[in-house]
Amino acid sequence: MSYFHHKERQASIVAGNTLFIDGGDVTTWDRTGNGFSNGSTLTKANDTRTYSIDLTSSWSTSDVTITPIEKTTSLSFSSGTLWLNASGDSFYQFDGGVSLTQGPYNVAPPSQLWSYALNSQSSRWTNATTPDVVKLKRIQSGTYASGGGLGFALGGWQSYDTDQSVGLGDHYVGGMVVFNSTSQTFTNVSSFGDYTYSSSGAGHFVSSYGPAGIFMPFGGASMTGSVLPLDYITMYEPTTQTWKRQRTTGDIPAPVQNACVAGASGDNGTYEIFLFGGLQEAKDGWRQVDSSMYILSLPLFRWFRVSTTAVGRHRHTCSLAGHSQMVSVGGMVGTIKDSSVGSEDLGAPDPWQQQGLGIFDMNALKWSTQYTSSAATYTSPSTIKSYIAASGPTPTSFDDDAIKSWFATKNTVSSSPTASTASTTTSGRSVGAIVAAVVIPVVVLLALGGLAFWLLRRRRSKRSTYHYSRTSYEEPMYAKTAYQGGSPLELHGASRIEEAGGAQIYELSHEQHVLK
């Protein structure tokens, strides 16, 4: 019997009144040992379906109905993204690697764009690939966001599971592409500062400011492996194709990668971005997963830490749902050895039940197991209002006059800027452009009596062993409620069984002022 352990590297988005979850990997275990080692058998497999959760009805994380959506013509990807279109009646899947749990010889297709329409009569995935798309490189683990009819894909890397022709190791790719869902074109944009070559950030589009919204990446990792700080916020304004950055103050979070963010407009002219989780820099050979929640208030550019914690996680996703609730999906739990961060250390069992869902009430500033469809509209926390009343709504000084102008007024209706036609000669995303390569050691193993090799993407753990098997589960790995009484969830392709090293889960301490 196999039981849900955790889900990771999926993409999620709210479109209409529905939360969609796509792709990623799911790990099960046999509930022996402690979930790390000591006899535990953990099996990881690619999740080949898209799932939907209705947001018009209230539910709890223990009884939520998760409806599977079959994919008949498209592959499933990990560490890619979903982008909402300009009208909000469809969304797109872009980027991502073909999970090697589908088999070490599985070949990723060229860059593609898939579309899903919300029409209940004909909702299905369709191939929306254009000539612009196939000129781009397939990337994974970039920093992604969408809004105002635009989709943003910053940085990331190529590897064997995105393009076999690049060879071994991770090849970081500079630049950003911006997709205009109205004109169906891509624009290449040079990247900036810490994000010149980066991966694994959390992206957010703020429609409330700037001529037509602002794209912001949070955290991530540089090509050298350092985790990017949050004492500065990098911003991209799409109508002028301009990058800027602004200093932050307050309870600045520790640098993190693979965190998640969600945002909402406050009732006092502000916009708040909630940042949860993420993997921190290595310390004494271990990397801790942050369990804290932070709020960045705009245009103040000040961080506030919330006096609540959940079980920390990374490689999860977050979405604003029902006006004032943030839904966190999946993630890896527990501290890991620094040498294992890229070798798929499977972490601890996720305590958030079968679905790996967590609900954060953005008004009460508390974690909950209950989603309420009739929840009140978001209002800024009293601590933020008090600070603004005493010190004003903006920083002491902006680092650039352009930033000051972007945040001078708050937009009430977002607009969609017009992006230019994609270039195929100047950006790191274009085929044939120069990429920065970080060559990482690769382990070649014998498994199941035949030659099979497993391409480990980053720093390797020499203690890990890997095997392959075809597996169908007696118990569904995901969407258990939707399958009760029915057939089990079949995940196709070779899966990996790993004896993962044990590690204790830590709650992180912070010596900062927090929201009450």
C-alpha positions in Angstrom: 0.0 0.0 0.0 1.3 3.4 -0.9 0.4 6.7 0.8 0.8 10.3 -0.1 4.1 11.7 1.0 4.3 15.1 -0.8 3.7 16.9 -4.1 6.2 19.3 -5.6 7.3 21.4 -8.7 3.7 21.7 -9.9 2.2 24.9 -11.3 -1.1 26.4 -10.1 -3.3 29.3 -11.1 -6.8 30.7 -10.3 -8.8 31.2 -13.4 -12.5 32.2 -13.1 -13.7 30.7 -9.9 -11.5 27.7 -10.1 -8.0 26.7 -8.8 -6.1 24.7 -11.3 -3.0 22.6 -10.5 -0.9 21.1 -13.2 2.0 18.7 -13.5 4.8 18.3 -11.1 5.9 15.2 -9.2 4.2 13.2 -6.4 6.0 11.0 -3.9 4.4 8.2 -2.0 5.7 6.0 0.9 4.8 2.9 2.7 4.5 4.6 6.1 7.4 2.6 7.6 10.3 4.2 9.4 10.0 8.0 9.8 9.4 9.0 6.2 13.1 9.7 5.6 14.9 6.4 6.0 15.0 3.7 8.7 13.2 1.3 6.5 10.9 3.8 4.6 10.5 3.2 0.9 9.7 6.4 -1.0 8.6 6.3 -4.6 8.5 9.4 -6.8 6.5 9.7 -10.0 5.4 12.3 -12.5 1.8 13.6 -12.1 0.3 13.3 -15.5 -2.9 15.2 -14.9 -4.3 18.7 -14.4 -6.6 19.1 -11.4 -9.4 21.6 -10.6 -10.8 22.8 -7.3 -14.1 24.8 -7.2 -13.8 28.1 -5.3 -17.5 29.0 -5.4 -18.2 26.5 -2.5 -16.6 26.3 0.9 -14.5 23.2 1.8 -11.9 21.9 4.2 -8.6 20.5 3.2 -9.7 17.1 4.5 -12.8 16.8 2.3 -12.1 19.0 -0.7 -13.1 17.6 -4.0 -10.2 17.7 -6.5 -11.3 16.9 -10.0 -8.8 15.4 -12.4 -8.5 16.6 -16.0 -7.0 14.0 -18.4 -4.2 15.0 -20.8 -4.6 13.2 -24.0 -2.3 15.1 -26.3 0.3 16.9 -24.1 3.1 15.8 -21.9 3.3 16.7 -18.2 6.0 19.0 -17.1 7.7 19.9 -13.8 8.9 23.4 -12.8 7.0 25.2 -15.5 4.3 27.7 -15.3 0.6 28.6 -16.0 -0.3 32.0 -17.4 -3.7 33.7 -17.5 -4.8 35.2 -20.7 -6.0 38.9 -21.1 -9.7 38.1 -20.8 -9.4 35.6 -18.0 -11.3 32.9 -19.8 -8.3 30.6 -20.5 -4.8 30.0 -19.4 -1.6 28.6 -20.9 1.1 26.1 -19.9 4.7 27.1 -20.8 8.2 25.8 -20.0 9.1 23.0 -17.7 11.2 19.8 -17.9 10.0 16.3 -18.6 10.2 14.6 -15.3 12.9 12.0 -15.3 10.6 9.8 -13.3 9.0 9.1 -16.7 12.1 7.3 -17.6 15.8 8.3 -18.1 15.4 8.1 -21.9 12.3 10.3 -22.1 12.8 13.2 -24.5 11.4 16.6 -23.9 9.7 18.2 -26.9 10.8 21.6 -28.3 9.4 24.7 -26.6 5.6 24.6 -26.7 2.5 26.6 -25.6 -0.6 24.8 -24.5 -4.0 26.5 -23.9 -6.9 25.5 -21.6 -10.3 27.2 -22.2 -12.7 27.5 -19.2 -15.8 26.7 -21.3 -17.4 23.9 -19.4 -18.7 22.3 -22.6 -15.4 21.9 -24.3 -12.7 22.4 -21.7 -9.6 20.6 -22.8 -5.9 21.2 -23.5 -5.1 22.3 -27.0 -1.8 23.1 -28.6 -1.4 26.8 -29.1 2.2 26.7 -30.2 3.1 29.6 -32.6 6.3 30.1 -34.8 7.6 32.4 -32.1 7.4 29.7 -29.5 9.4 27.0 -31.3 12.3 29.5 -31.7 12.6 29.7 -27.9 14.5 27.2 -25.7 12.6 25.0 -23.3 13.6 26.1 -19.8 12.7 25.0 -16.3 12.8 26.5 -12.8 12.5 30.1 -14.1 10.8 32.9 -12.2 7.2 33.2 -13.6 4.1 35.4 -13.3 1.2 36.6 -15.4 -1.1 39.6 -15.4 -2.4 42.3 -17.6 -2.6 39.9 -20.5 1.2 39.2 -20.2 3.2 36.2 -19.1 6.7 36.5 -17.8 9.5 33.9 -17.7 12.7 35.1 -16.2 15.9 33.0 -16.2 15.9 29.3 -15.4 18.1 26.6 -16.8 18.3 24.0 -19.5 19.3 20.4 -18.7 18.8 16.9 -20.0 15.2 16.9 -19.1 14.4 20.1 -21.1 16.7 19.4 -24.1 18.9 16.4 -24.6 21.1 18.2 -27.0 22.6 20.5 -24.3 24.4 17.5 -22.7 25.0 17.0 -19.0 24.7 19.5 -16.2 22.6 22.6 -15.7 22.9 25.4 -18.3 21.7 28.7 -16.9 20.0 30.9 -19.4 20.0 34.7 -19.2 17.2 37.0 -20.2 13.5 37.0 -19.9 10.7 36.4 -22.4 7.3 38.2 -22.2 4.3 36.6 -23.8 1.4 38.9 -25.0 -1.7 36.7 -25.0 -3.6 39.2 -27.2 -1.1 39.4 -30.0 0.2 35.8 -29.3 3.8 37.1 -29.6 6.9 36.8 -27.4 9.3 39.5 -26.6 12.9 38.9 -25.5 14.1 41.2 -22.7 17.6 41.4 -21.2 17.8 40.4 -17.6 19.1 42.7 -14.8 21.3 42.8 -11.7 21.1 39.7 -9.5 18.7 38.2 -12.0 21.1 38.3 -15.0 21.5 34.5 -14.6 19.1 33.1 -12.0 16.5 30.4 -11.3 13.9 29.3 -8.8 12.5 32.7 -7.8 8.9 33.5 -7.0 7.3 35.9 -9.4 4.4 38.3 -9.0 2.6 40.8 -11.2 1.3 43.9 -9.5 -1.4 45.5 -11.7 -2.1 48.3 -9.2 1.0 50.4 -10.1 2.9 51.6 -13.1 1.5 52.5 -16.5 0.1 48.9 -16.9 1.4 46.9 -14.0 4.9 45.8 -12.7 6.5 42.4 -12.7 8.5 41.5 -9.5 10.8 38.5 -8.8 11.4 37.5 -5.2 14.4 35.5 -4.1 15.8 32.6 -6.2 19.3 31.4 -6.8 22.2 32.8 -8.8 24.3 30.8 -11.3 26.9 30.4 -8.6 24.4 28.8 -6.2 24.0 31.7 -3.8 20.5 32.5 -2.7 19.3 36.0 -3.7 18.5 38.5 -1.0 15.3 40.4 -0.3 16.7 43.6 0.9 16.2 44.9 -2.6 13.2 44.4 -4.8 13.8 44.1 -8.5 11.1 45.4 -10.8 10.2 45.3 -14.5 7.9 47.8 -16.2 6.7 46.3 -19.5 5.5 49.3 -21.4 9.0 50.9 -21.4 10.8 47.5 -20.9 12.7 49.0 -18.0 14.3 47.3 -15.0 14.8 49.1 -11.7 15.3 48.0 -8.1 14.3 49.5 -4.7 15.7 49.1 -1.2 13.4 47.5 1.4 13.2 48.1 5.1 11.6 46.4 8.1 11.7 42.7 9.0 13.6 41.7 5.9 13.3 37.9 5.3 16.4 35.8 5.0 17.3 35.0 1.3 15.2 32.1 0.0 14.7 30.2 -3.2 11.6 28.2 -4.3 9.3 30.3 -2.1 5.8 31.3 -3.1 4.0 34.7 -3.2 0.4 35.9 -3.5 -0.9 39.5 -3.3 -4.0 41.6 -2.8 -5.0 45.3 -2.8 -5.4 46.8 0.6 -8.2 49.1 1.7 -5.9 52.0 2.4 -4.4 52.5 -1.0 -1.7 49.9 -0.5 -0.9 46.5 -2.1 0.4 43.7 0.0 2.5 40.8 -1.2 2.6 37.7 1.1 5.8 35.5 0.9 5.8 32.1 2.4 8.4 29.4 2.8 11.5 28.8 0.6 14.9 27.2 1.0 17.5 29.2 2.8 21.3 29.4 2.4 23.3 26.5 3.7 24.5 26.7 7.3 26.8 24.0 8.8 26.1 21.7 5.9 22.3 21.9 6.2 19.7 24.0 4.4 16.6 25.0 6.4 13.2 25.5 5.0 11.6 28.8 6.2 8.2 28.4 8.0 7.5 32.1 8.3 5.0 34.4 6.5 6.2 37.9 5.5 4.2 40.8 4.0 5.8 43.4 1.7 3.6 46.5 1.7 3.6 48.7 -1.4 4.4 51.5 -2.1 6.0 51.5 1.3 8.6 48.8 0.4 8.6 47.6 4.0 8.6 44.0 5.2 6.4 42.9 8.1 6.7 39.4 9.6 3.5 37.7 10.7 3.4 36.0 14.1 2.3 32.7 12.8 4.2 29.7 11.4 3.3 26.6 9.4 5.4 23.6 8.5 8.0 25.2 6.2 8.3 24.1 2.6 9.8 24.8 -0.7 8.9 23.9 -4.3 5.3 24.8 -3.5 2.9 27.2 -5.2 0.5 29.9 -3.8 -2.6 31.5 -5.2 -5.0 34.2 -4.0 -8.5 32.7 -3.7 -11.8 34.1 -2.5 -10.7 37.7 -2.0 -8.6 37.2 1.2 -7.3 33.6 1.3 -4.0 32.2 0.1 -4.0 28.6 -1.0 -0.6 26.9 -0.7 -0.2 23.7 -2.8 2.3 21.0 -2.2 6.0 21.5 -1.4 8.9 19.6 0.1 9.1 19.6 3.9 12.1 19.5 6.3 15.7 20.5 6.3 18.1 18.8 3.9 21.8 18.4 3.5 23.3 21.0 1.3 24.9 18.3 -0.9 21.4 16.9 -1.6 19.5 20.0 -2.6 19.8 19.2 -6.3 19.7 15.4 -6.1 16.0 15.3 -5.2 16.2 14.8 -1.5 12.6 13.8 -0.8 12.3 15.5 2.6 9.7 14.7 5.3 6.1 13.6 4.9 3.8 16.5 4.3 1.5 16.9 7.4 -1.0 18.8 5.3 -3.2 15.7 4.7 -3.6 13.9 1.4 -3.7 16.9 -0.8 -0.8 18.9 0.6 -3.1 22.0 0.8 -2.9 24.8 3.3 -5.1 27.9 3.6 -3.8 31.2 5.0 -6.5 33.7 6.1 -5.0 37.0 5.0 -7.4 39.0 7.2 -7.0 37.0 10.4 -3.3 36.3 9.6 -3.6 32.7 10.6 -3.3 29.3 8.9 -6.5 27.3 8.6 -7.8 24.0 7.1 -11.0 25.8 5.9 -11.6 27.6 2.7 -14.6 30.0 2.9 -16.1 31.1 -0.4 -17.9 34.0 1.3 -14.8 35.4 3.0 -14.6 39.1 3.4 -12.6 41.3 1.0 -9.0 41.7 2.1 -8.1 44.6 4.3 -4.6 45.7 5.3 -3.4 44.5 8.8 -3.8 47.1 11.5 0.0 47.0 12.1 0.6 48.2 8.6 -2.1 50.9 8.8 -0.6 52.1 12.1 2.9 52.3 10.6 1.7 54.2 7.6 -0.3 56.6 9.7 2.8 57.4 11.7 5.5 57.4 9.0 3.6 57.9 5.7 2.8 55.5 2.8 6.1 55.6 0.9 9.8 55.1 1.7 11.9 57.9 3.0 13.3 58.1 -0.5 12.9 56.1 -3.7 16.1 54.8 -5.3 15.0 56.1 -8.7 12.7 58.8 -10.0 11.1 56.3 -12.4 10.1 54.1 -9.4 8.6 57.1 -7.7 6.5 57.8 -10.7 5.4 54.2 -11.0 4.0 54.3 -7.5 2.7 57.8 -7.5 -0.9 56.7 -8.1 -2.7 53.4 -7.8 -4.5 51.9 -10.8 -8.1 50.7 -10.3 -8.3 48.8 -13.5 -5.3 46.9 -15.0 -4.5 47.3 -18.7 -2.6 45.2 -21.1 0.5 46.8 -22.7 1.4 46.0 -26.2 4.5 43.8 -26.5 6.7 43.9 -29.6 7.3 40.9 -31.8 9.8 38.4 -30.5 13.4 38.7 -31.4 15.4 35.6 -32.0 18.9 36.9 -32.0 19.6 38.8 -28.8 18.2 37.0 -25.8 19.4 34.0 -23.9 16.0 32.3 -24.6 16.6 32.4 -28.3 17.9 29.3 -30.1 21.6 29.6 -30.8 22.2 32.3 -28.2 25.0 31.9 -25.7 24.1 30.3 -22.4 26.1 30.1 -19.2 26.8 26.5 -18.3 27.4 25.1 -14.9 28.6 21.5 -15.4 27.6 19.3 -12.5 28.8 15.8 -11.9 26.5 13.0 -13.1 26.0 9.5 -11.7 25.5 6.6 -14.1 23.9 3.6 -12.4 22.9 0.0 -13.3 19.3 -0.7 -12.4 16.8 -3.6 -12.8 19.2 -5.8 -14.7 19.7 -3.5 -17.6 21.6 -0.4 -18.4 19.8 2.8 -17.2 21.2 6.0 -16.1 19.8 8.7 -13.9 20.8 12.2 -14.7 21.0 14.1 -11.4 20.6 17.7 -12.1 22.7 19.6 -9.6 24.9 18.8 -6.6 24.9 15.1 -5.9 24.5 13.1 -2.8 26.8 10.1 -3.1 24.9 8.2 -0.4 21.7 8.0 -2.5 20.8 4.9 -4.6 18.1 4.9 -7.3 16.0 2.2 -8.9 13.3 2.1 -11.6 10.0 0.3 -11.7 6.6 0.5 -13.3 4.1 1.2 -10.6 0.4 1.5 -10.3 -0.8 2.4 -6.8 -3.4 0.7 -4.7 -4.2 4.1 -3.3 -4.3 7.4 -5.4 -1.3 9.6 -4.8 -3.3 12.8 -5.3 -7.0 13.8 -5.5 -7.9 11.0 -3.1 -11.4 12.4 -2.5 -12.2 12.5 -6.2 -11.2 8.8 -6.5 -12.8 7.2 -3.5 -14.7 4.2 -4.6 -13.1 4.4 -8.1 -10.0 3.2 -9.8 -6.6 4.3 -8.5 -4.6 7.0 -10.1 -2.2 5.6 -12.6 1.1 7.5 -13.1 2.8 6.5 -16.2 6.5 5.8 -16.8 9.4 4.6 -14.7 9.4 5.8 -11.1 12.2 6.1 -8.7 12.5 4.5 -5.3 14.9 6.3 -3.0 16.2 5.6 0.5 16.4 9.2 1.6 18.6 10.4 4.5 16.9 11.4 7.7 16.7 15.0 8.9 14.9 16.7 11.7 12.2 19.4 10.9 13.2 22.7 12.5 11.0 25.7 13.3 13.0 28.8 12.5 13.5 31.6 15.1 13.3 35.2 14.1 14.2 38.2 16.2 12.1 40.8 14.5 9.0 42.7 15.2 6.0 40.7 14.1 2.3 41.4 13.2 -0.1 40.4 15.9 
